[in-house]
Amino acid sequence: MNHEVDAAVVLSGRFDPRPYPFPYLAVVANMGMSGTIVSALMTAVGMLKEHGWELVSVADTGGTVLQLTAFLKRV
């Protein structure tokens, strides 16, 4: 199982965080998303908060391409 999930997958409801076995999760948003990257990422983080996840930090992880990653921990 991967330690990261695309924000678009979370927003579409295709990611079920309940069986995810690890205490930390990275949510990745990139240029291919509709709307702004920050809005998409924060909406996905908010959806995961309802399942017991808490935002730890956000970083630009894309190098030359704009990509933001939110790092969450299970509470």
All heavy atoms as TSV, in Angstrom:
chain	resi	resn	atom	element	x	y	z
A	1	MET	N	N	0.846	-1.188	0.000
A	1	MET	CA	C	0.000	0.000	0.000
A	1	MET	C	C	0.886	1.243	0.000
A	1	MET	O	O	1.906	1.292	0.656
A	1	MET	CB	C	-0.915	-0.018	1.216
A	1	MET	CG	C	-1.844	1.177	1.271
A	1	MET	SD	S	-3.158	1.025	2.474
A	1	MET	CE	C	-4.359	0.195	1.488
A	2	ASN	N	N	0.468	2.232	-0.750
A	2	ASN	CA	C	1.214	3.469	-0.906
A	2	ASN	C	C	0.949	4.412	0.274
A	2	ASN	O	O	-0.119	4.387	0.856
A	2	ASN	CB	C	0.790	4.137	-2.215
A	2	ASN	CG	C	1.797	5.113	-2.722
A	2	ASN	OD1	O	2.659	5.568	-1.995
A	2	ASN	ND2	N	1.689	5.459	-3.986
A	3	HIS	N	N	1.912	5.257	0.595
A	3	HIS	CA	C	1.771	6.227	1.685
A	3	HIS	C	C	1.208	7.559	1.211
A	3	HIS	O	O	1.151	8.503	1.983
A	3	HIS	CB	C	3.119	6.469	2.366
A	3	HIS	CG	C	3.580	5.312	3.174
A	3	HIS	ND1	N	3.194	5.105	4.471
A	3	HIS	CD2	C	4.382	4.271	2.850
A	3	HIS	CE1	C	3.746	4.000	4.930
A	3	HIS	NE2	N	4.465	3.472	3.956
A	4	GLU	N	N	0.833	7.640	-0.061
A	4	GLU	CA	C	0.271	8.893	-0.555
A	4	GLU	C	C	-0.955	8.612	-1.410
A	4	GLU	O	O	-1.110	7.530	-1.963
A	4	GLU	CB	C	1.291	9.707	-1.335
A	4	GLU	CG	C	1.791	9.061	-2.588
A	4	GLU	CD	C	2.871	9.893	-3.259
A	4	GLU	OE1	O	3.821	10.314	-2.584
A	4	GLU	OE2	O	2.746	10.102	-4.473
A	5	VAL	N	N	-1.805	9.626	-1.487
A	5	VAL	CA	C	-3.009	9.525	-2.298
A	5	VAL	C	C	-3.188	10.853	-3.027
A	5	VAL	O	O	-2.856	11.917	-2.490
A	5	VAL	CB	C	-4.246	9.175	-1.430
A	5	VAL	CG1	C	-4.539	10.243	-0.405
A	5	VAL	CG2	C	-5.469	8.912	-2.288
A	6	ASP	N	N	-3.673	10.791	-4.236
A	6	ASP	CA	C	-3.927	11.996	-5.014
A	6	ASP	C	C	-5.171	12.691	-4.453
A	6	ASP	O	O	-6.172	12.028	-4.149
A	6	ASP	CB	C	-4.130	11.621	-6.478
A	6	ASP	CG	C	-4.097	12.827	-7.378
A	6	ASP	OD1	O	-5.090	13.586	-7.373
A	6	ASP	OD2	O	-3.092	13.007	-8.073
A	7	ALA	N	N	-5.121	13.989	-4.330
A	7	ALA	CA	C	-6.255	14.751	-3.810
A	7	ALA	C	C	-7.506	14.528	-4.658
A	7	ALA	O	O	-8.620	14.473	-4.124
A	7	ALA	CB	C	-5.918	16.240	-3.747
A	8	ALA	N	N	-7.349	14.358	-5.965
A	8	ALA	CA	C	-8.495	14.126	-6.842
A	8	ALA	C	C	-9.204	12.824	-6.489
A	8	ALA	O	O	-10.433	12.728	-6.588
A	8	ALA	CB	C	-8.046	14.103	-8.301
A	9	VAL	N	N	-8.457	11.825	-6.056
A	9	VAL	CA	C	-9.042	10.547	-5.657
A	9	VAL	C	C	-9.852	10.723	-4.376
A	9	VAL	O	O	-10.944	10.181	-4.230
A	9	VAL	CB	C	-7.945	9.466	-5.499
A	9	VAL	CG1	C	-8.504	8.181	-4.946
A	9	VAL	CG2	C	-7.251	9.224	-6.836
A	10	VAL	N	N	-9.324	11.504	-3.443
A	10	VAL	CA	C	-10.059	11.794	-2.202
A	10	VAL	C	C	-11.337	12.566	-2.527
A	10	VAL	O	O	-12.423	12.214	-2.054
A	10	VAL	CB	C	-9.189	12.596	-1.201
A	10	VAL	CG1	C	-9.996	12.998	0.031
A	10	VAL	CG2	C	-7.962	11.790	-0.801
A	11	LEU	N	N	-11.219	13.593	-3.362
A	11	LEU	CA	C	-12.369	14.431	-3.695
A	11	LEU	C	C	-13.460	13.655	-4.422
A	11	LEU	O	O	-14.642	13.959	-4.272
A	11	LEU	CB	C	-11.920	15.622	-4.547
A	11	LEU	CG	C	-11.020	16.628	-3.835
A	11	LEU	CD1	C	-10.469	17.635	-4.826
A	11	LEU	CD2	C	-11.759	17.320	-2.705
A	12	SER	N	N	-13.078	12.650	-5.184
A	12	SER	CA	C	-14.060	11.861	-5.926
A	12	SER	C	C	-14.715	10.785	-5.059
A	12	SER	O	O	-15.636	10.106	-5.511
A	12	SER	CB	C	-13.402	11.204	-7.136
A	12	SER	OG	O	-12.526	10.173	-6.719
A	13	GLY	N	N	-14.219	10.605	-3.835
A	13	GLY	CA	C	-14.774	9.594	-2.943
A	13	GLY	C	C	-14.247	8.193	-3.197
A	13	GLY	O	O	-14.753	7.227	-2.638
A	14	ARG	N	N	-13.202	8.074	-4.020
A	14	ARG	CA	C	-12.652	6.755	-4.337
A	14	ARG	C	C	-11.614	6.272	-3.341
A	14	ARG	O	O	-11.119	5.155	-3.450
A	14	ARG	CB	C	-12.042	6.750	-5.736
A	14	ARG	CG	C	-13.071	6.970	-6.837
A	14	ARG	CD	C	-12.414	7.006	-8.177
A	14	ARG	NE	N	-11.367	8.032	-8.132
A	14	ARG	CZ	C	-10.689	8.466	-9.167
A	14	ARG	NH1	N	-10.901	7.964	-10.351
A	14	ARG	NH2	N	-9.781	9.399	-9.037
A	15	PHE	N	N	-11.256	7.103	-2.349
A	15	PHE	CA	C	-10.286	6.696	-1.325
A	15	PHE	C	C	-11.021	6.466	-0.023
A	15	PHE	O	O	-11.679	7.369	0.505
A	15	PHE	CB	C	-9.212	7.771	-1.136
A	15	PHE	CG	C	-8.233	7.442	-0.036
A	15	PHE	CD1	C	-7.316	6.416	-0.203
A	15	PHE	CD2	C	-8.237	8.153	1.148
A	15	PHE	CE1	C	-6.414	6.115	0.809
A	15	PHE	CE2	C	-7.341	7.856	2.161
A	15	PHE	CZ	C	-6.420	6.835	1.989
A	16	ASP	N	N	-10.918	5.255	0.506
A	16	ASP	CA	C	-11.511	4.926	1.797
A	16	ASP	C	C	-10.384	4.883	2.821
A	16	ASP	O	O	-9.564	3.957	2.803
A	16	ASP	CB	C	-12.220	3.581	1.724
A	16	ASP	CG	C	-12.902	3.203	3.024
A	16	ASP	OD1	O	-12.853	3.988	4.000
A	16	ASP	OD2	O	-13.497	2.116	3.069
A	17	PRO	N	N	-10.310	5.868	3.731
A	17	PRO	CA	C	-9.203	5.914	4.675
A	17	PRO	C	C	-9.329	4.909	5.822
A	17	PRO	O	O	-8.374	4.691	6.557
A	17	PRO	CB	C	-9.248	7.345	5.206
A	17	PRO	CG	C	-10.675	7.735	5.079
A	17	PRO	CD	C	-11.183	7.039	3.846
A	18	ARG	N	N	-10.469	4.286	5.986
A	18	ARG	CA	C	-10.664	3.379	7.122
A	18	ARG	C	C	-9.700	2.195	7.133
A	18	ARG	O	O	-9.140	1.888	8.187
A	18	ARG	CB	C	-12.112	2.915	7.189
A	18	ARG	CG	C	-13.063	4.072	7.524
A	18	ARG	CD	C	-14.488	3.667	7.415
A	18	ARG	NE	N	-14.751	3.359	5.992
A	18	ARG	CZ	C	-15.928	3.050	5.522
A	18	ARG	NH1	N	-16.967	2.961	6.314
A	18	ARG	NH2	N	-16.091	2.814	4.231
A	19	PRO	N	N	-9.471	1.518	6.011
A	19	PRO	CA	C	-8.540	0.382	6.072
A	19	PRO	C	C	-7.057	0.770	5.929
A	19	PRO	O	O	-6.185	-0.093	6.005
A	19	PRO	CB	C	-8.972	-0.499	4.896
A	19	PRO	CG	C	-9.549	0.450	3.905
A	19	PRO	CD	C	-10.207	1.535	4.738
A	20	TYR	N	N	-6.776	2.055	5.732
A	20	TYR	CA	C	-5.387	2.493	5.559
A	20	TYR	C	C	-4.613	2.166	6.845
A	20	TYR	O	O	-4.974	2.634	7.933
A	20	TYR	CB	C	-5.363	4.000	5.261
A	20	TYR	CG	C	-3.984	4.559	5.028
A	20	TYR	CD1	C	-3.331	4.358	3.821
A	20	TYR	CD2	C	-3.339	5.278	6.019
A	20	TYR	CE1	C	-2.067	4.871	3.598
A	20	TYR	CE2	C	-2.069	5.795	5.809
A	20	TYR	CZ	C	-1.436	5.586	4.598
A	20	TYR	OH	O	-0.182	6.084	4.386
A	21	PRO	N	N	-3.533	1.377	6.761
A	21	PRO	CA	C	-2.894	0.847	7.970
A	21	PRO	C	C	-1.834	1.726	8.635
A	21	PRO	O	O	-1.399	1.414	9.733
A	21	PRO	CB	C	-2.241	-0.444	7.453
A	21	PRO	CG	C	-1.872	-0.106	6.044
A	21	PRO	CD	C	-3.002	0.775	5.548
A	22	PHE	N	N	-1.426	2.797	8.005
A	22	PHE	CA	C	-0.303	3.576	8.528
A	22	PHE	C	C	-0.779	4.803	9.304
A	22	PHE	O	O	-1.872	5.324	9.048
A	22	PHE	CB	C	0.611	4.009	7.376
A	22	PHE	CG	C	1.087	2.863	6.538
A	22	PHE	CD1	C	0.648	2.710	5.237
A	22	PHE	CD2	C	1.962	1.914	7.050
A	22	PHE	CE1	C	1.068	1.649	4.454
A	22	PHE	CE2	C	2.392	0.844	6.277
A	22	PHE	CZ	C	1.941	0.707	4.978
A	23	PRO	N	N	0.040	5.319	10.228
A	23	PRO	CA	C	-0.373	6.475	11.027
A	23	PRO	C	C	-0.221	7.815	10.309
A	23	PRO	O	O	-0.731	8.823	10.776
A	23	PRO	CB	C	0.529	6.415	12.254
A	23	PRO	CG	C	1.759	5.706	11.780
A	23	PRO	CD	C	1.289	4.737	10.724
A	24	TYR	N	N	0.492	7.828	9.192
A	24	TYR	CA	C	0.713	9.071	8.442
A	24	TYR	C	C	0.287	8.877	6.995
A	24	TYR	O	O	0.387	7.786	6.438
A	24	TYR	CB	C	2.180	9.499	8.497
A	24	TYR	CG	C	2.635	9.783	9.898
A	24	TYR	CD1	C	3.323	8.834	10.635
A	24	TYR	CD2	C	2.336	11.000	10.507
A	24	TYR	CE1	C	3.718	9.084	11.935
A	24	TYR	CE2	C	2.728	11.257	11.806
A	24	TYR	CZ	C	3.412	10.297	12.518
A	24	TYR	OH	O	3.784	10.545	13.804
A	25	LEU	N	N	-0.160	9.973	6.375
A	25	LEU	CA	C	-0.643	9.938	5.002
A	25	LEU	C	C	-0.265	11.240	4.309
A	25	LEU	O	O	-0.359	12.317	4.909
A	25	LEU	CB	C	-2.169	9.780	4.997
A	25	LEU	CG	C	-2.888	9.836	3.654
A	25	LEU	CD1	C	-2.489	8.643	2.785
A	25	LEU	CD2	C	-4.404	9.851	3.871
A	26	ALA	N	N	0.148	11.142	3.067
A	26	ALA	CA	C	0.436	12.325	2.249
A	26	ALA	C	C	-0.649	12.438	1.177
A	26	ALA	O	O	-0.982	11.461	0.519
A	26	ALA	CB	C	1.808	12.197	1.595
A	27	VAL	N	N	-1.192	13.646	1.025
A	27	VAL	CA	C	-2.200	13.923	0.004
A	27	VAL	C	C	-1.572	14.885	-0.994
A	27	VAL	O	O	-1.123	15.969	-0.617
A	27	VAL	CB	C	-3.484	14.535	0.613
A	27	VAL	CG1	C	-4.509	14.805	-0.469
A	27	VAL	CG2	C	-4.058	13.626	1.696
A	28	VAL	N	N	-1.542	14.491	-2.268
A	28	VAL	CA	C	-0.832	15.247	-3.302
A	28	VAL	C	C	-1.820	15.919	-4.243
A	28	VAL	O	O	-2.763	15.300	-4.726
A	28	VAL	CB	C	0.089	14.302	-4.104
A	28	VAL	CG1	C	0.832	15.072	-5.181
A	28	VAL	CG2	C	1.052	13.584	-3.181
A	29	ALA	N	N	-1.603	17.213	-4.493
A	29	ALA	CA	C	-2.399	17.974	-5.465
A	29	ALA	C	C	-1.440	18.576	-6.483
A	29	ALA	O	O	-0.389	19.088	-6.127
A	29	ALA	CB	C	-3.190	19.077	-4.767
A	30	ASN	N	N	-1.821	18.502	-7.754
A	30	ASN	CA	C	-0.938	19.041	-8.793
A	30	ASN	C	C	-1.713	19.847	-9.813
A	30	ASN	O	O	-2.924	20.002	-9.713
A	30	ASN	CB	C	-0.151	17.906	-9.454
A	30	ASN	CG	C	-1.050	16.836	-9.984
A	30	ASN	OD1	O	-2.027	17.128	-10.671
A	30	ASN	ND2	N	-0.762	15.589	-9.659
A	31	MET	N	N	-1.008	20.335	-10.824
A	31	MET	CA	C	-1.571	21.255	-11.809
A	31	MET	C	C	-2.752	20.687	-12.590
A	31	MET	O	O	-3.542	21.415	-13.121
A	31	MET	CB	C	-0.488	21.690	-12.805
A	31	MET	CG	C	0.554	22.607	-12.224
A	31	MET	SD	S	-0.129	24.191	-11.715
A	31	MET	CE	C	-0.528	24.888	-13.294
A	32	GLY	N	N	-2.892	19.378	-12.676
A	32	GLY	CA	C	-3.955	18.793	-13.461
A	32	GLY	C	C	-5.329	18.868	-12.816
A	32	GLY	O	O	-6.311	18.459	-13.400
A	33	MET	N	N	-5.415	19.426	-11.622
A	33	MET	CA	C	-6.683	19.460	-10.898
A	33	MET	C	C	-7.529	20.651	-11.329
A	33	MET	O	O	-7.013	21.687	-11.698
A	33	MET	CB	C	-6.423	19.543	-9.396
A	33	MET	CG	C	-5.545	18.410	-8.907
A	33	MET	SD	S	-5.598	18.241	-7.149
A	33	MET	CE	C	-7.266	17.702	-6.941
A	34	SER	N	N	-8.842	20.472	-11.241
A	34	SER	CA	C	-9.721	21.596	-11.541
A	34	SER	C	C	-9.741	22.544	-10.349
A	34	SER	O	O	-9.564	22.126	-9.211
A	34	SER	CB	C	-11.132	21.091	-11.845
A	34	SER	OG	O	-11.657	20.415	-10.730
A	35	GLY	N	N	-9.962	23.826	-10.612
A	35	GLY	CA	C	-9.931	24.815	-9.536
A	35	GLY	C	C	-8.495	25.091	-9.131
A	35	GLY	O	O	-7.553	24.710	-9.813
A	36	THR	N	N	-8.335	25.725	-7.997
A	36	THR	CA	C	-6.976	26.008	-7.543
A	36	THR	C	C	-6.421	24.811	-6.783
A	36	THR	O	O	-7.161	24.047	-6.155
A	36	THR	CB	C	-6.922	27.253	-6.637
A	36	THR	OG1	O	-7.575	26.955	-5.398
A	36	THR	CG2	C	-7.574	28.451	-7.291
A	37	ILE	N	N	-5.138	24.662	-6.837
A	37	ILE	CA	C	-4.477	23.554	-6.162
A	37	ILE	C	C	-4.698	23.636	-4.656
A	37	ILE	O	O	-4.993	22.636	-4.009
A	37	ILE	CB	C	-2.978	23.545	-6.502
A	37	ILE	CG1	C	-2.781	23.249	-7.976
A	37	ILE	CG2	C	-2.233	22.529	-5.662
A	37	ILE	CD1	C	-1.368	23.393	-8.438
A	38	VAL	N	N	-4.571	24.821	-4.098
A	38	VAL	CA	C	-4.730	24.982	-2.652
A	38	VAL	C	C	-6.150	24.623	-2.230
A	38	VAL	O	O	-6.347	23.894	-1.252
A	38	VAL	CB	C	-4.369	26.420	-2.211
A	38	VAL	CG1	C	-4.707	26.640	-0.749
A	38	VAL	CG2	C	-2.896	26.696	-2.468
A	39	SER	N	N	-7.150	25.095	-2.962
A	39	SER	CA	C	-8.537	24.784	-2.615
A	39	SER	C	C	-8.813	23.285	-2.699
A	39	SER	O	O	-9.454	22.711	-1.812
A	39	SER	CB	C	-9.507	25.521	-3.535
A	39	SER	OG	O	-9.444	26.900	-3.297
A	40	ALA	N	N	-8.328	22.654	-3.748
A	40	ALA	CA	C	-8.532	21.213	-3.900
A	40	ALA	C	C	-7.859	20.448	-2.766
A	40	ALA	O	O	-8.453	19.540	-2.174
A	40	ALA	CB	C	-7.992	20.753	-5.250
A	41	LEU	N	N	-6.639	20.838	-2.442
A	41	LEU	CA	C	-5.905	20.158	-1.382
A	41	LEU	C	C	-6.591	20.334	-0.033
A	41	LEU	O	O	-6.781	19.371	0.713
A	41	LEU	CB	C	-4.464	20.669	-1.325
A	41	LEU	CG	C	-3.544	19.947	-0.351
A	41	LEU	CD1	C	-3.374	18.491	-0.751
A	41	LEU	CD2	C	-2.200	20.639	-0.284
A	42	MET	N	N	-7.002	21.559	0.268
A	42	MET	CA	C	-7.621	21.805	1.569
A	42	MET	C	C	-9.001	21.154	1.682
A	42	MET	O	O	-9.402	20.711	2.760
A	42	MET	CB	C	-7.723	23.313	1.838
A	42	MET	CG	C	-6.372	23.989	2.029
A	42	MET	SD	S	-5.476	23.449	3.505
A	42	MET	CE	C	-4.424	22.170	2.883
A	43	THR	N	N	-9.715	21.057	0.570
A	43	THR	CA	C	-10.999	20.358	0.583
A	43	THR	C	C	-10.787	18.877	0.863
A	43	THR	O	O	-11.509	18.263	1.662
A	43	THR	CB	C	-11.755	20.567	-0.735
A	43	THR	OG1	O	-11.968	21.961	-0.927
A	43	THR	CG2	C	-13.091	19.847	-0.726
A	44	ALA	N	N	-9.787	18.287	0.226
A	44	ALA	CA	C	-9.465	16.879	0.465
A	44	ALA	C	C	-9.047	16.648	1.911
A	44	ALA	O	O	-9.478	15.687	2.551
A	44	ALA	CB	C	-8.360	16.421	-0.490
A	45	VAL	N	N	-8.242	17.554	2.453
A	45	VAL	CA	C	-7.820	17.452	3.859
A	45	VAL	C	C	-9.042	17.537	4.777
A	45	VAL	O	O	-9.163	16.780	5.741
A	45	VAL	CB	C	-6.784	18.548	4.201
A	45	VAL	CG1	C	-6.574	18.671	5.704
A	45	VAL	CG2	C	-5.463	18.260	3.496
A	46	GLY	N	N	-9.957	18.443	4.470
A	46	GLY	CA	C	-11.174	18.572	5.272
A	46	GLY	C	C	-12.018	17.311	5.231
A	46	GLY	O	O	-12.608	16.920	6.250
A	47	MET	N	N	-12.077	16.671	4.085
A	47	MET	CA	C	-12.832	15.418	3.981
A	47	MET	C	C	-12.194	14.325	4.835
A	47	MET	O	O	-12.887	13.538	5.480
A	47	MET	CB	C	-12.901	14.972	2.520
A	47	MET	CG	C	-13.776	15.862	1.656
A	47	MET	SD	S	-13.675	15.458	-0.115
A	47	MET	CE	C	-14.499	13.870	-0.141
A	48	LEU	N	N	-10.871	14.293	4.867
A	48	LEU	CA	C	-10.176	13.286	5.663
A	48	LEU	C	C	-10.259	13.580	7.160
A	48	LEU	O	O	-10.233	12.661	7.975
A	48	LEU	CB	C	-8.730	13.158	5.206
A	48	LEU	CG	C	-8.582	12.526	3.821
A	48	LEU	CD1	C	-7.156	12.676	3.306
A	48	LEU	CD2	C	-9.006	11.068	3.838
A	49	LYS	N	N	-10.394	14.853	7.511
A	49	LYS	CA	C	-10.549	15.221	8.921
A	49	LYS	C	C	-11.774	14.541	9.519
A	49	LYS	O	O	-11.764	14.124	10.678
A	49	LYS	CB	C	-10.659	16.737	9.057
A	49	LYS	CG	C	-10.813	17.231	10.481
A	49	LYS	CD	C	-10.846	18.738	10.514
A	49	LYS	CE	C	-11.216	19.319	11.837
A	49	LYS	NZ	N	-10.467	18.947	12.982
A	50	GLU	N	N	-12.812	14.379	8.722
A	50	GLU	CA	C	-14.028	13.707	9.177
A	50	GLU	C	C	-13.789	12.236	9.511
A	50	GLU	O	O	-14.604	11.607	10.174
A	50	GLU	CB	C	-15.117	13.821	8.109
A	50	GLU	CG	C	-15.557	15.241	7.842
A	50	GLU	CD	C	-16.546	15.336	6.704
A	50	GLU	OE1	O	-17.118	14.299	6.299
A	50	GLU	OE2	O	-16.749	16.456	6.210
A	51	HIS	N	N	-12.653	11.692	9.035
A	51	HIS	CA	C	-12.308	10.299	9.291
A	51	HIS	C	C	-11.150	10.166	10.282
A	51	HIS	O	O	-10.499	9.113	10.343
A	51	HIS	CB	C	-11.953	9.594	7.982
A	51	HIS	CG	C	-13.108	9.472	7.054
A	51	HIS	ND1	N	-14.070	8.490	7.177
A	51	HIS	CD2	C	-13.484	10.232	6.001
A	51	HIS	CE1	C	-14.974	8.635	6.236
A	51	HIS	NE2	N	-14.641	9.694	5.504
A	52	GLY	N	N	-10.870	11.234	11.034
A	52	GLY	CA	C	-9.856	11.148	12.082
A	52	GLY	C	C	-8.434	11.494	11.677
A	52	GLY	O	O	-7.484	11.092	12.339
A	53	TRP	N	N	-8.285	12.287	10.614
A	53	TRP	CA	C	-6.949	12.703	10.179
A	53	TRP	C	C	-6.747	14.175	10.492
A	53	TRP	O	O	-7.670	14.973	10.384
A	53	TRP	CB	C	-6.766	12.459	8.684
A	53	TRP	CG	C	-6.706	11.003	8.364
A	53	TRP	CD1	C	-7.755	10.190	8.049
A	53	TRP	CD2	C	-5.560	10.178	8.364
A	53	TRP	NE1	N	-7.319	8.914	7.849
A	53	TRP	CE2	C	-5.972	8.875	8.036
A	53	TRP	CE3	C	-4.210	10.401	8.618
A	53	TRP	CZ2	C	-5.081	7.813	7.957
A	53	TRP	CZ3	C	-3.341	9.340	8.514
A	53	TRP	CH2	C	-3.764	8.064	8.191
A	54	GLU	N	N	-5.525	14.526	10.851
A	54	GLU	CA	C	-5.194	15.908	11.211
A	54	GLU	C	C	-4.033	16.395	10.349
A	54	GLU	O	O	-3.045	15.677	10.149
A	54	GLU	CB	C	-4.791	15.948	12.682
A	54	GLU	CG	C	-4.416	17.313	13.191
A	54	GLU	CD	C	-4.094	17.253	14.672
A	54	GLU	OE1	O	-2.948	16.887	15.020
A	54	GLU	OE2	O	-4.988	17.542	15.476
A	55	LEU	N	N	-4.155	17.622	9.851
A	55	LEU	CA	C	-3.108	18.223	9.026
A	55	LEU	C	C	-1.887	18.545	9.881
A	55	LEU	O	O	-1.998	19.165	10.934
A	55	LEU	CB	C	-3.632	19.505	8.365
A	55	LEU	CG	C	-2.661	20.260	7.475
A	55	LEU	CD1	C	-2.264	19.422	6.272
A	55	LEU	CD2	C	-3.276	21.575	7.036
A	56	VAL	N	N	-0.710	18.111	9.410
A	56	VAL	CA	C	0.543	18.394	10.098
A	56	VAL	C	C	1.281	19.522	9.387
A	56	VAL	O	O	1.736	20.469	10.006
A	56	VAL	CB	C	1.439	17.136	10.169
A	56	VAL	CG1	C	2.796	17.464	10.768
A	56	VAL	CG2	C	0.746	16.037	10.948
A	57	SER	N	N	1.380	19.419	8.056
A	57	SER	CA	C	2.069	20.452	7.293
A	57	SER	C	C	1.759	20.328	5.814
A	57	SER	O	O	1.225	19.318	5.362
A	57	SER	CB	C	3.581	20.398	7.558
A	57	SER	OG	O	4.285	19.729	6.604
A	58	VAL	N	N	2.106	21.378	5.075
A	58	VAL	CA	C	1.939	21.403	3.624
A	58	VAL	C	C	3.262	21.868	3.029
A	58	VAL	O	O	3.891	22.786	3.555
A	58	VAL	CB	C	0.801	22.354	3.189
A	58	VAL	CG1	C	0.727	22.452	1.673
A	58	VAL	CG2	C	-0.528	21.907	3.768
A	59	ALA	N	N	3.680	21.225	1.946
A	59	ALA	CA	C	4.936	21.599	1.299
A	59	ALA	C	C	4.779	21.566	-0.213
A	59	ALA	O	O	3.974	20.809	-0.747
A	59	ALA	CB	C	6.048	20.644	1.720
A	60	ASP	N	N	5.568	22.391	-0.888
A	60	ASP	CA	C	5.668	22.343	-2.350
A	60	ASP	C	C	6.664	21.230	-2.667
A	60	ASP	O	O	7.849	21.354	-2.380
A	60	ASP	CB	C	6.150	23.681	-2.886
A	60	ASP	CG	C	6.308	23.687	-4.409
A	60	ASP	OD1	O	6.101	22.629	-5.044
A	60	ASP	OD2	O	6.638	24.738	-4.957
A	61	THR	N	N	6.182	20.152	-3.221
A	61	THR	CA	C	7.027	18.980	-3.475
A	61	THR	C	C	7.248	18.719	-4.959
A	61	THR	O	O	7.736	17.660	-5.331
A	61	THR	CB	C	6.393	17.727	-2.829
A	61	THR	OG1	O	5.053	17.579	-3.328
A	61	THR	CG2	C	6.368	17.834	-1.321
A	62	GLY	N	N	6.890	19.686	-5.786
A	62	GLY	CA	C	6.941	19.459	-7.220
A	62	GLY	C	C	8.220	19.813	-7.926
A	62	GLY	O	O	8.375	19.496	-9.094
A	63	GLY	N	N	9.132	20.477	-7.285
A	63	GLY	CA	C	10.345	20.889	-7.987
A	63	GLY	C	C	10.025	21.950	-9.022
A	63	GLY	O	O	9.577	23.032	-8.694
A	64	THR	N	N	10.181	21.624	-10.308
A	64	THR	CA	C	9.923	22.602	-11.366
A	64	THR	C	C	8.452	22.673	-11.752
A	64	THR	O	O	8.041	23.565	-12.487
A	64	THR	CB	C	10.748	22.265	-12.624
A	64	THR	OG1	O	10.397	20.960	-13.064
A	64	THR	CG2	C	12.233	22.349	-12.335
A	65	VAL	N	N	7.638	21.732	-11.289
A	65	VAL	CA	C	6.199	21.707	-11.556
A	65	VAL	C	C	5.477	21.970	-10.240
A	65	VAL	O	O	5.873	21.447	-9.202
A	65	VAL	CB	C	5.773	20.325	-12.118
A	65	VAL	CG1	C	4.280	20.253	-12.313
A	65	VAL	CG2	C	6.509	20.025	-13.399
A	66	LEU	N	N	4.426	22.797	-10.285
A	66	LEU	CA	C	3.709	23.098	-9.051
A	66	LEU	C	C	2.958	21.865	-8.563
A	66	LEU	O	O	2.096	21.329	-9.251
A	66	LEU	CB	C	2.731	24.258	-9.253
A	66	LEU	CG	C	1.956	24.674	-8.008
A	66	LEU	CD1	C	2.898	25.046	-6.869
A	66	LEU	CD2	C	1.033	25.824	-8.325
A	67	GLN	N	N	3.339	21.416	-7.391
A	67	GLN	CA	C	2.683	20.288	-6.744
A	67	GLN	C	C	2.747	20.527	-5.250
A	67	GLN	O	O	3.808	20.813	-4.708
A	67	GLN	CB	C	3.396	18.976	-7.088
A	67	GLN	CG	C	2.860	17.776	-6.343
A	67	GLN	CD	C	3.578	16.513	-6.743
A	67	GLN	OE1	O	3.389	16.028	-7.846
A	67	GLN	NE2	N	4.416	15.988	-5.878
A	68	LEU	N	N	1.609	20.449	-4.589
A	68	LEU	CA	C	1.567	20.613	-3.145
A	68	LEU	C	C	1.231	19.280	-2.499
A	68	LEU	O	O	0.415	18.519	-3.016
A	68	LEU	CB	C	0.505	21.641	-2.749
A	68	LEU	CG	C	0.729	23.067	-3.219
A	68	LEU	CD1	C	-0.455	23.939	-2.800
A	68	LEU	CD2	C	2.022	23.626	-2.636
A	69	THR	N	N	1.861	19.026	-1.362
A	69	THR	CA	C	1.584	17.814	-0.609
A	69	THR	C	C	1.223	18.191	0.807
A	69	THR	O	O	1.929	18.969	1.458
A	69	THR	CB	C	2.802	16.870	-0.605
A	69	THR	OG1	O	3.127	16.547	-1.951
A	69	THR	CG2	C	2.507	15.595	0.167
A	70	ALA	N	N	0.091	17.668	1.273
A	70	ALA	CA	C	-0.337	17.835	2.663
A	70	ALA	C	C	0.052	16.574	3.412
A	70	ALA	O	O	-0.206	15.461	2.937
A	70	ALA	CB	C	-1.840	18.066	2.744
A	71	PHE	N	N	0.648	16.742	4.558
A	71	PHE	CA	C	1.040	15.614	5.393
A	71	PHE	C	C	0.077	15.555	6.570
A	71	PHE	O	O	-0.101	16.546	7.280
A	71	PHE	CB	C	2.491	15.773	5.853
A	71	PHE	CG	C	3.440	15.825	4.691
A	71	PHE	CD1	C	3.849	17.037	4.171
A	71	PHE	CD2	C	3.905	14.662	4.111
A	71	PHE	CE1	C	4.717	17.099	3.079
A	71	PHE	CE2	C	4.773	14.703	3.025
A	71	PHE	CZ	C	5.179	15.923	2.513
A	72	LEU	N	N	-0.550	14.392	6.756
A	72	LEU	CA	C	-1.548	14.224	7.796
A	72	LEU	C	C	-1.148	13.101	8.736
A	72	LEU	O	O	-0.386	12.214	8.364
A	72	LEU	CB	C	-2.919	13.876	7.174
A	72	LEU	CG	C	-3.576	14.942	6.327
A	72	LEU	CD1	C	-3.087	14.858	4.901
A	72	LEU	CD2	C	-5.059	14.790	6.359
A	73	LYS	N	N	-1.689	13.163	9.956
A	73	LYS	CA	C	-1.496	12.062	10.903
A	73	LYS	C	C	-2.856	11.653	11.430
A	73	LYS	O	O	-3.782	12.459	11.527
A	73	LYS	CB	C	-0.559	12.454	12.045
A	73	LYS	CG	C	-1.124	13.489	12.999
A	73	LYS	CD	C	-0.185	13.760	14.126
A	73	LYS	CE	C	-0.790	14.787	15.079
A	73	LYS	NZ	N	0.070	15.031	16.217
A	74	ARG	N	N	-2.948	10.393	11.754
A	74	ARG	CA	C	-4.190	9.868	12.332
A	74	ARG	C	C	-4.258	10.290	13.796
A	74	ARG	O	O	-3.274	10.189	14.516
A	74	ARG	CB	C	-4.214	8.339	12.225
A	74	ARG	CG	C	-5.557	7.732	12.499
A	74	ARG	CD	C	-5.521	6.224	12.470
A	74	ARG	NE	N	-4.839	5.626	11.328
A	74	ARG	CZ	C	-5.481	5.162	10.247
A	74	ARG	NH1	N	-6.771	5.241	10.150
A	74	ARG	NH2	N	-4.789	4.604	9.264
A	75	VAL	N	N	-5.393	10.811	14.210
A	75	VAL	CA	C	-5.542	11.244	15.605
A	75	VAL	C	C	-6.335	10.246	16.406
A	75	VAL	O	O	-7.003	9.395	15.893
A	75	VAL	CB	C	-6.186	12.639	15.719
A	75	VAL	CG1	C	-5.232	13.684	15.232
A	75	VAL	CG2	C	-7.493	12.712	14.966
